[in-house]
Amino acid sequence: MAASCEHLVAADGRDPVPSSPDGCEECLAEGRDDWTHLRICTECGHVGCCDSSPMRHATVHYHHTSHPVVRSFEPGESWQWCFMDEQIG
């Protein structure tokens, strides 16, 4: 298995306050609740829906902010994903 990228290493242990603990921030603002899974930005705590969801707000957030790492915001999951290096950790 390849070594983790520098972004995953830097994000390890971060526990940001979720921007929207009840669901995807943008979907809720739009009156939507059709997300599949949620991701939290390890940099700022933005909660967005995953790429399997219709609006893909976690990826949109990355493209707008360049915050490289999200963590699963699903109960019982703790994996992270680096958008820049396309690595899971």
C-alpha positions, 0 to 999 in steps of 0.5 A: 500500500502506498504511503499517505499523501501529505494532505492526509497526514496533515488532516489526520486527527483534525476534528472540525465542527460540522457546518451542518450536523443535520445534513448537506449544507447546500442541499438543506438550504435548497430544500433537498434531502436526496443525498446519498452519503455525507462528507466533512471537510477536515479544514473548515467543517463544511458538510457536503453530499458525496459524488453518488449524490445528485448535487455532489456538494463535497466536490463542489466545495473542494473546487471552490476552496481547494481544501484537499481532504474530506472525511466520511460523515457517516456513523461508524466510518472514519476514512478520509479522501484527498481530492488533490492526490486522489488517495484514500486514508 
